[in-house]
Each structure stands twice: as C-alpha cells, then as structure tokens.
Amino acid sequence: MTSQTAFVRHALLPEKAPPKPEGKRHLPRRQLLAWIAFAFLALAVLQDVATNERFQWDVFGRYLFDPVVLRGFATTLWLTVVTMAIGVVLGIALAIMRVSPLLPLRAFSAGYLWIFRGTPVLVQLILWYNLAALYPRYGIGIPFTGITFFEGSFNDLITPYTAAILGLGLNEGAYMAEIVRAGLESVGRGQREAAAAMGLGPGKTMRLIILPQAMRFIVPPTGNQTIGMLKNTSIVSIVALWDLLYSVQTIYSRTFQTIPLLLVACAWYLVATSVLSALQARIERHYNRGHSPRGT
C-alpha cells in the first residue's frame, strides 16, 4: 500500500473511538438530587397517610373483602362488559353507516351521534329510567291496524339494570362509532381498490381487508373507553343499581365511616383499571406485530 493511498484512507475513514473505560455508571448530579427529593417527598406522604387515624385503615381492611362490596364490584364488572359489548357492536354499525354511499344511512348515523354525544350521559340515564312517564305501556303488533300480539308495562320493563344498560350502552355506541370511523379511514383507498380487483364484495372487503388493518388504530382508544366506562358505571348509583359505589354508600350511610369505605371503592377501581390496562397493552402488541414503532 503506497503512502498516498494510506493517507487517503486515513483522511476518509474516521478513526474508531477509543473504548470507554469500564466501570460503574454514575447518575448525573442533578438527576440524583431529583431522585433524593422524590424519595423524601414520597416517604413523607406515606408516613402521613399511614399515621393519620382519620383514614381508619382498620375499617378499610375490615370492609375490603366484605360480601356486600364484592357483590357491588361484580356488578360493576358485569355492567362494564355488557355496555362495552353493546357500544362496540353499535359503534361498528354506525361507523359503517357514516362511510356508506347511501344518504339515509349517513343521515341516521349523524343524527344518532348528534343526540347521544350532545347530551350528558347522566341525563340520558335518568330519562331511560323514567321512560314509563312518556310511554306507560308498549305493544308489539302490526302498525296502523290495531292488531297487537304482545303488550306490557314499561314500569315492569325498565328496571335499574335495563336503564343502566340502555343509558351507558347507547351512549358508548356514539363514541365508539367515531373511533371505528377514524380507524376505517386510516386504511388507504388502494386497499379497497385491490379488494375490488380481486372480486371481493363490499361486505367481504370490510370484514377481511379493512377491519383487520384498522384494528391497530381502533384498539388503543377502545381500551381507554373501556377503562373510562368502568369508572363511569359509578353514576348508575343514581338509579339505585347495586354497583361498587352504591354498595359502599349503603354501608357508610349506616356506619358513618365515609372515608375508609370510599377508599375501599377506590382500591377495587384501581385493581380493575390496572388489569384492563395490562390487557390493553397485550392486545396492542398483538395488532402491532410487523409494524415498526413510530419515529423509528
């Protein structure tokens, strides 16, 4: 190798950086001080909470696994599952209507979203619970003929359970419709054109091509909606439905131990939301397989 060639290679190729000496990594001084301050503050808060007798931790421990509380917690979980199932199914149907070429379907979907997103869910829940004031009786038959096959009273039909399911489920469907619509529109038009070229009809295209790709964008906000729904079920106590909040309310209205029983409710809500968050992360990883993280 000539000296000229060696000079060119030395000039064009950067020298390797010398290896860093091995040893213990030390935190930067500012970061170390921040950790010390955080630990001191956390210990001070924990010490205050643990020693404050007004929290009544003995009462908290006594009622944490009380059968009445566990029954209310089970109702909260059941109500979350049912209303989210209704919301997801209804949301998919409404989202498909929103992107439909048929104007009546788009108009119906837009009107539904306008009503249910534009009014508070608590107001809707109370309206459903008092539906018998508008329609005391209902009937199933042939319209405009006076022929009725079955009839009954709305007072018997609208129980606290049905009012809660209708109020929360129908409201959730409006929000899920926007989530699903955004997911569907995230799939490029070329996918639809390719499916049409393969001879797939609109139904199969939606089921086999569009929805599987849109799930990556639908799952994260749906998980957030599920966690939000779990907490929103607490408003059903207004119609005397025996959920988690209502169960602790019935106890502290009798014992006047409000704070520890509210902490019991908070503890179970935190357990449920933590499990749902872990499930959401697992489902997101499943649908993100084969996709690089953003920014990489």
Summary of the structure (lengths in Angstrom):
residues: 296
radius of gyration: 28.9
end to end distance: 40.8
largest distance: 107.8
contacts: 793
relative contact order: 0.12
helix: 75%
strand: 4%
